[in-house]
């Protein structure tokens, strides 16, 4: 599964939502994701990819695409 698809799957599972999530979707503004949801999403991503995301990197995340770019650029060896 492509990184984008996996991230969207994790977000929609945690938010239990059928919203149309795209790379441009803003986590807070469009999906109403709060700090608790963010922790759950990041933990699920870390578990999925067996990584640990640096807390300072989380401050830069606004959109779904920000998560994908962060994962592919810094945390995953084989970017998709």
C-alpha positions as CSV (number, residue, x, y, z in Angstrom):
1,X,0.0,0.0,0.0
2,X,1.3,3.4,-0.9
3,X,2.2,5.8,1.9
4,X,-0.6,8.2,1.1
5,X,-3.2,5.5,1.0
6,X,-2.0,4.1,4.3
7,X,-2.0,7.5,6.1
8,X,-5.5,8.2,4.8
9,X,-6.6,4.8,6.0
10,X,-5.2,5.4,9.4
11,X,-6.8,8.8,9.7
12,X,-10.2,7.6,8.6
13,X,-10.1,4.6,10.9
14,X,-9.2,6.8,13.9
15,X,-11.7,9.5,13.1
16,X,-14.3,6.8,12.2
17,X,-15.2,9.0,9.3
18,X,-16.2,8.6,5.7
19,X,-15.0,12.1,4.9
20,X,-13.2,12.6,1.6
21,X,-9.6,12.8,2.7
22,X,-7.1,14.1,0.1
23,X,-3.5,15.1,0.3
24,X,-4.6,18.8,0.7
25,X,-7.0,18.0,3.6
26,X,-6.1,20.0,6.7
27,X,-6.1,17.9,9.8
28,X,-7.4,20.4,12.3
29,X,-9.4,22.7,10.1
30,X,-11.1,20.2,7.8
31,X,-11.2,17.0,9.9
32,X,-11.4,18.5,13.4
33,X,-8.5,16.5,14.6
34,X,-7.4,17.6,18.1
35,X,-4.3,16.8,20.1
36,X,-5.6,13.4,21.3
37,X,-6.5,12.4,17.8
38,X,-3.0,13.5,16.6
39,X,-1.3,11.3,19.2
40,X,-3.5,8.3,18.1
41,X,-2.7,8.9,14.5
42,X,1.0,9.3,15.0
43,X,1.2,6.3,17.2
44,X,-0.6,4.2,14.6
45,X,1.8,5.5,11.9
46,X,4.8,4.7,14.1
47,X,3.4,1.2,14.8
48,X,2.7,0.6,11.1
49,X,6.1,1.6,9.9
50,X,8.1,0.6,13.1
51,X,9.5,4.1,13.4
52,X,9.6,6.9,16.0
53,X,8.6,10.3,14.8
54,X,10.5,13.2,16.4
55,X,8.1,15.6,18.3
56,X,9.6,18.6,16.6
57,X,8.6,17.2,13.3
58,X,4.9,17.1,14.4
59,X,4.8,20.9,14.6
60,X,5.2,21.2,10.9
61,X,2.2,19.0,10.0
62,X,-0.9,20.8,8.8
63,X,-2.1,18.6,5.9
64,X,-2.3,14.9,5.1
65,X,0.4,15.6,2.5
66,X,2.7,17.0,5.2
67,X,2.6,13.6,6.9
68,X,3.4,11.8,3.7
69,X,6.2,14.1,2.8
70,X,7.7,13.8,6.3
71,X,7.5,10.0,6.2
72,X,8.9,9.6,2.8
73,X,11.6,12.3,3.2
74,X,12.9,11.4,6.6
75,X,11.6,8.2,8.1
76,X,11.0,5.7,5.3
77,X,14.1,4.3,3.5
78,X,12.2,3.5,0.3
79,X,10.0,6.5,-0.5
80,X,6.9,5.8,-2.4
